[in-house]
Amino acid sequence: MLSVDRIDAAYDESTVLRGVSINAKKNQVTCILGRNGVGKSTLIKSIMGVLKVQEGRLTFNDKDITKAIPAKRARAGMSYVPQGREIFSSLTVEENLLLGLEANQNKKTDIFETIYRYFPVLKEMKNRKGGDLSGGQQQQLAIGRALAAEPALLLLDEPAEGIQPNIVEDIQQVIIDLKQNTETAMILVEQNIEFARSVGDYFYVMDRGRIMFEGPELVQEELEQYLSI
Ligand SMILES: Nc1ncnc2c1ncn2[C@@H]1O[C@H](COP(=O)(O)OP(=O)(O)OP(=O)(O)O)[C@@H](O)[C@H]1O
């Protein structure tokens, strides 16, 4: 459903991604692993279109989206949870979710019941300002907002980073539930190997802007070489 074909991406003059190719499939969690600064977030940004690629091609549901702006990719079914959970602090929880609904083709708030079932705390706090939530609650809201679009492809950039363990478990359960009950394809950038292993179906390991390893299992040797384990 998503195919990234030999892309290069750069910030100004410095090239960060070099000939990166990955695929994501319906109903599967595709994990991107690698040390700090190897280009994982840059890859996710290139997929969402926040960063333009210089070379290569992106295809989403058989359409070439290489030059499409992020809003068009969102309308086509992509949702993005950036690293650092960028929610709107001055809007309420419910207003944040309503913004997510904008990208949803059927625009029905029925999806909110599913989101509130996944993250009951969001229902309890639906009239509170996003900025009043704890870090973990804001991460739940960021994921909830992305799910309000009922995406075909969900991009998650380190959702477990800096989050307390019980909320990490909730997020893990949501990913597993989405796999079991929907056709959502997910791309998960993660430093937490156990988290990635527990939900992942296919793994890519990056180093200095390139894919060094890919496969359905994480091989210990590759982990030691590229993830300093
Ligand atoms: N906005 C930016 N402008 C210039 N350089 C950037 C920018 N964002 C990232 N970089 C650089 O691009 C490289 C890859 O960064 P990226 O954030 O993609 O790595 P990452 O693998 O996601 O790391 P982390 O796990 O720390 O988020 C790094 O050298 C980083 O310093």
The ligand as a Gaussian input file, in Angstrom:
#p B3LYP/6-31G(d) Opt

LIG

0 1
 N       15.313000      20.422000      10.808000
 C       16.565000      20.002000      10.624000
 N       17.498000      20.790000      10.039000
 C       18.761000      20.335000       9.836000
 N       19.199000      19.100000      10.171000
 C       18.322000      18.280000      10.754000
 C       16.952000      18.681000      11.014000
 N       16.322000      17.638000      11.605000
 C       17.232000      16.638000      11.706000
 N       18.422000      17.019000      11.203000
 C       19.631000      16.186000      11.131000
 O       19.351000      15.077000      10.312000
 C       19.950000      13.894000      10.842000
 C       18.879000      12.818000      11.034000
 O       17.937000      13.268000      12.002000
 P       16.607000      12.469000      12.374000
 O       15.842000      13.319000      13.334000
 O       15.941000      12.030000      11.149000
 O       17.214000      11.220000      13.114000
 P       16.507000      10.110000      13.999000
 O       17.074000       8.821000      13.553000
 O       15.049000      10.276000      13.945000
 O       17.045000      10.425000      15.448000
 P       16.278000      10.594000      16.846000
 O       16.030000       9.228000      17.327000
 O       17.275000      11.330000      17.675000
 O       15.037000      11.379000      16.583000
 C       20.668000      14.310000      12.113000
 O       22.010000      14.506000      11.812000
 C       19.993000      15.607000      12.485000
 O       20.902000      16.446000      13.168000

